[in-house]
Amino acid sequence: MEEALPLRDEGAEPAPAFVVDEVAAVEALEEPEVVEEAALNAEEEESPEEGGDGRMKAIDLIAPTRLDFLEEKKAAEEQPVKTAEVIAFANQKGGVAKTTTTLNLAVAFAESGYRVLCVDLDPQGNLTMSQGIDPDKVEKSLYDVLVNDMPISEIIVKREIDIAVASIDLAGAEIAMSTKIGRERSLEKALKEVGGDYDFVCIDTPPSLGLLTINALTAADKVIVPVQCEYLSMRGLVQLQNTLRMIQENLNPEVRIEGILPTMLDSRTIHAKEAVEILEENFGDLVFQSRIKKAIKFAEAPVKGSSVLKYDSNSSAANYYRELAKEVLSHGSSQ
C-alpha cells in the first residue's frame, strides 16, 4: 500500500516566486476581455474634473457654436414679427379719386384705432398737399428713399395720419432708378424698416403703370382700384389687370385685387347706373358694395389741408369712407 502524501503544513515555506508569476500570467491570458472591459468602463466614468487629462476634443470646440447658431435661427423663425398690411391704390387713369380715397380711407382706419402710414408715390404730391404740406418746400422725400436708399423713417411727417411725403423730384426717380439693381423692390425694402410700427400702409400711386406704380404693386398685399363711373375710366381696368398679372408672375405672387371702388358716382344719371352694372357684370364680387358719390366736400377739404372726415365729420362724404373702411376690414377678418 502506497503511503498517503502528507498534507501541506500551514507553516511551510511559500511557493517560489517564479511559480506565482506563471500562475498570474496564465490568469491574465484567460480573462483578457474582462480586463479590457474594466479599463473602458473606467475611461467612460472618468471626467476632467475627476482626474482626466482635461483636454477638449475638436467636437467640443466646434459643435456647440454651430448648434447655438442653428437654435437661434430656429427660434427667430418660430417668432415672426407682425407687419403692416400694405394696400396700393392704383389706376393708370387720372382723376378717379385715388388720392381722395387713399387719404380718407386711411383716416377712417385711424378713427377705428389702427396705426396708419400713407405713402405719397405720386410726383404731383397731391396727397402731401392734402395734409397741408407744400411739396416744393420738402427737403427730403420718397425720391431720396427710392434712389439714395435713405431710411423711410426720415421722411415721415405726422399729421392726421403719418405720411411719407413726395416732392417734384420724384418725377425723375424712374430715370435715376433705371440702372439700379432690384429697382422694382426699392419701396418694398424701404417699408421693412417701419412695417412693425403700423397696421396699414396706404400707397397713393401716379396715374401711370411705370416703375413707381410697379414698386407699389410689388410692395403691396392688396390693391384697391378706384374707378370713376364712366366708360373711358373703366377701359383701363383691363390694362391694370395685365400689369398685375405680370407682377404676380415675376415679383409678387401674393398681391391681389381687394376690390374695385366706384367713385364720383352721380346716381341721378342713367350713364352712371349703367357703368356700375357693367362693373358688376364683369367683376362680380370684386366690386365693393360701398359707393363714393360726388360731393363738394371732397374738393373743399384739401384746401384746408385735411381729410373730409376732419373737415366735416358728420357729412355724407365722410360717412362714405367710414362705410368703405368697415367693408375692407370685414374682408380682412373673413379671410
C-alpha positions as CSV (number, residue, x, y, z in Angstrom):
1,M,0.0,0.0,0.0
2,E,1.2,3.4,-1.0
3,E,1.8,5.9,1.7
4,A,-0.6,8.9,1.7
5,L,1.1,12.2,0.8
6,P,1.4,14.4,3.8
7,L,-0.8,17.5,3.9
8,R,1.0,20.8,3.4
9,D,1.8,22.3,6.7
10,E,0.4,25.8,7.1
11,G,3.7,26.9,8.4
12,A,5.5,25.6,5.3
13,E,7.5,27.9,3.1
14,P,5.6,29.6,0.2
15,A,5.9,28.5,-3.4
16,P,8.8,30.0,-5.3
17,A,8.3,33.5,-6.9
18,F,8.6,32.3,-10.4
19,V,5.7,29.8,-9.9
20,V,3.4,32.6,-8.6
21,D,4.3,34.8,-11.7
22,E,3.5,32.0,-14.1
23,V,0.1,31.4,-12.4
24,A,-0.7,35.2,-12.6
25,A,0.3,35.3,-16.3
26,V,-2.0,32.3,-17.1
27,E,-4.9,34.0,-15.3
28,A,-4.4,37.3,-17.2
29,L,-4.3,35.4,-20.5
30,E,-7.5,33.5,-19.7
31,E,-9.5,36.7,-18.9
32,P,-8.3,39.5,-21.3
33,E,-11.9,40.7,-22.2
34,V,-12.7,41.3,-18.6
35,V,-9.6,43.4,-18.1
36,E,-10.2,45.4,-21.3
37,E,-13.9,46.0,-20.4
38,A,-13.0,47.2,-16.9
39,A,-10.5,49.6,-18.4
40,L,-13.0,51.0,-20.9
41,N,-15.6,51.5,-18.1
42,A,-13.0,53.3,-16.1
43,E,-12.3,55.7,-19.0
44,E,-16.0,56.4,-19.6
45,E,-16.7,57.2,-15.9
46,E,-13.6,59.4,-15.7
47,S,-14.1,63.1,-16.3
48,P,-11.6,66.0,-16.5
49,E,-12.7,67.1,-13.0
50,E,-12.2,63.6,-11.6
51,G,-8.7,63.1,-12.7
52,G,-8.9,63.0,-16.6
53,D,-6.3,64.7,-18.7
54,G,-8.6,67.8,-19.2
55,R,-8.1,68.0,-22.9
56,M,-11.0,69.1,-25.1
57,K,-11.8,67.4,-28.4
58,A,-12.4,69.3,-31.7
59,I,-16.2,68.5,-31.4
60,D,-16.3,70.2,-28.1
61,L,-14.9,73.4,-29.6
62,I,-16.9,73.5,-32.9
63,A,-20.2,71.8,-32.3
64,P,-21.7,73.9,-29.5
65,T,-21.1,77.1,-31.5
66,R,-22.8,75.7,-34.6
67,L,-25.7,74.3,-32.6
68,D,-26.2,77.6,-30.8
69,F,-26.4,79.3,-34.1
70,L,-28.9,76.9,-35.5
71,E,-31.0,77.1,-32.4
72,E,-31.1,80.9,-32.6
73,K,-32.1,80.8,-36.2
74,K,-34.9,78.3,-35.5
75,A,-36.1,80.5,-32.6
76,A,-36.2,83.5,-34.9
77,E,-38.3,81.6,-37.5
78,E,-40.8,80.5,-34.8
79,Q,-41.5,84.1,-33.8
80,P,-42.5,86.0,-36.9
81,V,-42.9,89.8,-36.5
82,K,-46.3,91.1,-37.3
83,T,-46.0,93.6,-40.2
84,A,-48.4,96.1,-41.7
85,E,-50.9,95.2,-44.3
86,V,-49.9,97.2,-47.5
87,I,-52.7,98.5,-49.7
88,A,-51.9,100.1,-53.0
89,F,-54.5,102.4,-54.7
90,A,-53.9,102.1,-58.4
91,N,-55.5,103.1,-61.7
92,Q,-53.5,104.5,-64.7
93,K,-56.5,106.7,-65.5
94,G,-56.1,110.1,-63.7
95,G,-58.9,111.9,-62.0
96,V,-60.6,108.8,-60.4
97,A,-60.2,109.9,-56.8
98,K,-57.1,107.7,-56.0
99,T,-55.7,110.4,-53.7
100,T,-59.0,111.2,-52.1
101,T,-59.6,107.5,-51.4
102,T,-56.1,106.9,-50.1
103,L,-56.3,109.7,-47.6
104,N,-59.8,109.4,-46.4
105,L,-59.8,105.6,-46.1
106,A,-56.5,105.8,-44.1
107,V,-58.1,108.4,-41.7
108,A,-61.2,106.2,-41.4
109,F,-58.8,103.3,-40.3
110,A,-57.2,105.6,-37.8
111,E,-60.6,106.6,-36.4
112,S,-61.1,102.9,-35.7
113,G,-57.9,102.7,-33.7
114,Y,-55.5,101.4,-36.3
115,R,-51.9,102.8,-36.8
116,V,-51.7,104.0,-40.4
117,L,-49.0,105.3,-42.7
118,C,-49.7,106.9,-46.1
119,V,-47.1,106.8,-48.8
120,D,-47.3,109.5,-51.5
121,L,-45.7,107.9,-54.5
122,D,-47.2,110.4,-57.0
123,P,-44.8,113.1,-58.2
124,Q,-47.7,115.6,-58.2
125,G,-47.7,115.4,-54.4
126,N,-51.4,115.8,-54.1
127,L,-51.6,113.5,-51.0
128,T,-48.8,115.6,-49.4
129,M,-50.7,118.8,-50.2
130,S,-53.9,117.4,-48.8
131,Q,-52.3,117.3,-45.4
132,G,-51.2,120.9,-45.5
133,I,-47.6,120.2,-46.6
134,D,-46.0,122.1,-49.5
135,P,-44.2,119.5,-51.7
136,D,-41.9,122.3,-53.1
137,K,-40.6,123.0,-49.6
138,V,-39.9,119.4,-48.6
139,E,-36.1,118.9,-48.1
140,K,-36.3,115.0,-48.1
141,S,-38.8,112.9,-49.9
142,L,-39.5,109.5,-51.3
143,Y,-37.0,110.3,-54.1
144,D,-34.2,110.1,-51.5
145,V,-35.7,106.8,-50.2
146,L,-36.0,105.1,-53.6
147,V,-32.9,106.5,-55.3
148,N,-30.4,107.1,-52.4
149,D,-31.6,104.4,-50.0
150,M,-32.4,106.9,-47.3
151,P,-34.4,105.3,-44.4
152,I,-38.1,106.0,-44.9
153,S,-38.5,106.9,-41.2
154,E,-36.5,110.1,-42.0
155,I,-39.2,111.5,-44.4
156,I,-42.3,110.6,-42.4
157,V,-44.3,113.6,-41.2
158,K,-47.1,113.3,-38.6
159,R,-50.4,114.9,-39.5
160,E,-53.9,113.3,-39.2
161,I,-52.0,110.2,-40.1
162,D,-48.3,109.6,-40.7
163,I,-47.3,110.4,-44.2
164,A,-44.2,109.6,-46.2
165,V,-44.0,112.8,-48.3
166,A,-43.4,113.4,-52.0
167,S,-41.7,116.2,-53.9
168,I,-41.4,117.2,-57.5
169,D,-38.0,115.4,-57.6
170,L,-40.0,112.1,-57.6
171,A,-40.7,112.8,-61.3
172,G,-37.1,112.0,-62.0
173,A,-37.0,108.9,-59.9
174,E,-37.8,106.4,-62.6
175,I,-34.8,107.6,-64.7
176,A,-32.5,107.7,-61.7
177,M,-33.5,104.1,-60.8
178,S,-33.2,102.7,-64.3
179,T,-29.7,101.3,-63.6
180,K,-30.3,100.3,-60.0
181,I,-30.3,96.5,-59.3
182,G,-33.6,95.4,-57.8
183,R,-35.2,98.7,-58.6
184,E,-38.7,97.2,-58.6
185,R,-38.3,96.3,-54.9
186,S,-36.9,99.6,-53.6
187,L,-40.2,100.6,-51.9
188,E,-40.7,97.1,-50.5
189,K,-37.3,97.1,-48.9
190,A,-37.8,100.6,-47.5
191,L,-41.1,99.7,-45.8
192,K,-39.5,96.8,-43.9
193,E,-38.0,99.4,-41.6
194,V,-41.3,100.6,-40.4
195,G,-43.5,97.6,-41.1
196,G,-43.9,96.7,-37.4
197,D,-44.9,100.2,-36.4
198,Y,-48.2,100.3,-38.4
199,D,-51.2,98.2,-39.0
200,F,-51.9,99.6,-42.5
201,V,-49.7,101.2,-45.2
202,C,-51.8,103.0,-47.9
203,I,-49.9,103.9,-51.1
204,D,-51.1,106.5,-53.5
205,T,-49.8,105.8,-57.0
206,P,-49.3,108.0,-60.0
207,P,-51.7,107.8,-63.0
208,S,-49.4,105.5,-65.0
209,L,-48.1,102.0,-65.0
210,G,-44.5,102.9,-64.8
211,L,-41.7,102.0,-62.4
212,L,-43.2,103.9,-59.4
213,T,-46.5,102.0,-59.7
214,I,-44.7,98.7,-60.2
215,N,-42.8,99.5,-56.9
216,A,-46.2,100.0,-55.2
217,L,-47.7,96.8,-56.6
218,T,-44.6,94.8,-55.7
219,A,-44.7,96.0,-52.1
220,A,-48.5,95.6,-51.7
221,D,-50.6,92.8,-50.3
222,K,-53.8,94.2,-51.8
223,V,-54.8,96.6,-54.5
224,I,-57.9,98.8,-54.4
225,V,-58.9,100.2,-57.8
226,P,-60.9,103.4,-57.7
227,V,-62.9,103.7,-60.9
228,Q,-64.9,106.7,-62.0
229,C,-68.3,105.6,-63.1
230,E,-67.7,106.4,-66.8
231,Y,-67.0,104.3,-69.8
232,L,-63.5,105.6,-70.5
233,S,-62.4,105.1,-66.9
234,M,-63.4,101.5,-66.9
235,R,-61.5,100.6,-70.1
236,G,-58.2,101.0,-68.2
237,L,-59.1,98.1,-65.9
238,V,-58.0,95.5,-68.4
239,Q,-54.6,97.0,-68.8
240,L,-54.2,97.2,-65.0
241,Q,-55.2,93.6,-64.7
242,N,-52.5,92.6,-67.2
243,T,-49.9,94.6,-65.3
244,L,-50.9,93.0,-62.1
245,R,-50.7,89.5,-63.6
246,M,-47.1,90.3,-64.7
247,I,-46.3,91.4,-61.2
248,Q,-47.8,88.2,-59.7
249,E,-45.7,86.0,-62.1
250,N,-42.4,87.8,-61.7
251,L,-42.3,89.9,-58.5
252,N,-45.1,89.4,-56.0
253,P,-47.2,86.3,-56.3
254,E,-49.3,87.1,-53.2
255,V,-50.7,90.5,-54.4
256,R,-54.3,90.5,-55.4
257,I,-57.2,92.9,-56.1
258,E,-59.0,93.7,-52.9
259,G,-61.8,95.4,-54.7
260,I,-63.0,97.8,-57.3
261,L,-64.4,101.0,-55.9
262,P,-67.0,103.0,-57.9
263,T,-66.2,106.7,-57.3
264,M,-67.6,110.1,-58.2
265,L,-70.9,108.5,-58.7
266,D,-73.8,110.7,-59.8
267,S,-76.8,108.5,-59.1
268,R,-79.1,110.9,-61.0
269,T,-77.7,109.9,-64.4
270,I,-78.5,106.8,-66.3
271,H,-74.9,106.5,-67.6
272,A,-73.5,106.2,-64.0
273,K,-76.0,103.4,-63.2
274,E,-75.2,101.6,-66.4
275,A,-71.5,101.9,-65.6
276,V,-71.9,100.3,-62.2
277,E,-74.0,97.5,-63.8
278,I,-71.2,96.8,-66.3
279,L,-68.6,96.7,-63.5
280,E,-70.7,94.2,-61.5
281,E,-71.4,92.0,-64.6
282,N,-67.7,91.8,-65.5
283,F,-66.1,91.7,-62.0
284,G,-68.8,90.3,-59.7
285,D,-67.9,90.2,-56.1
286,L,-64.7,92.3,-56.7
287,V,-66.9,95.4,-56.8
288,F,-67.3,97.0,-53.4
289,Q,-70.8,97.5,-52.1
290,S,-69.7,100.9,-50.9
291,R,-70.2,103.8,-53.4
292,I,-68.4,107.1,-53.3
293,K,-70.9,109.7,-54.6
294,K,-70.0,113.1,-55.8
295,A,-69.8,115.8,-53.1
296,I,-68.4,119.3,-52.9
297,K,-66.8,118.4,-49.6
298,F,-64.1,116.4,-51.4
299,A,-63.0,119.5,-53.2
300,E,-63.1,121.8,-50.2
301,A,-61.2,119.6,-47.7
302,P,-57.8,119.6,-49.4
303,V,-57.9,123.4,-49.4
304,K,-57.9,123.3,-45.6
305,G,-55.2,120.7,-45.6
306,S,-57.3,118.0,-44.1
307,S,-59.3,114.9,-44.9
308,V,-63.1,115.1,-45.4
309,L,-63.5,113.2,-42.1
310,K,-61.9,116.0,-40.2
311,Y,-63.2,118.9,-42.4
312,D,-66.8,117.9,-42.0
313,S,-67.0,114.8,-39.8
314,N,-70.8,114.4,-39.9
315,S,-71.2,114.9,-43.7
316,S,-72.4,112.2,-46.1
317,A,-69.0,112.4,-47.8
318,A,-67.2,111.4,-44.6
319,N,-69.6,108.5,-44.0
320,Y,-68.9,107.1,-47.4
321,Y,-65.4,106.3,-46.4
322,R,-66.3,105.1,-42.9
323,E,-68.6,102.5,-44.6
324,L,-65.8,101.6,-47.0
325,A,-63.4,101.1,-44.1
326,K,-65.9,98.7,-42.4
327,E,-66.2,96.7,-45.7
328,V,-62.4,96.5,-46.1
329,L,-61.9,95.5,-42.5
330,S,-64.6,92.8,-42.7
331,H,-62.9,91.4,-45.9
332,G,-59.7,91.1,-43.9
333,S,-61.3,89.4,-40.9
334,S,-63.2,86.9,-43.1
335,Q,-60.1,85.6,-44.9
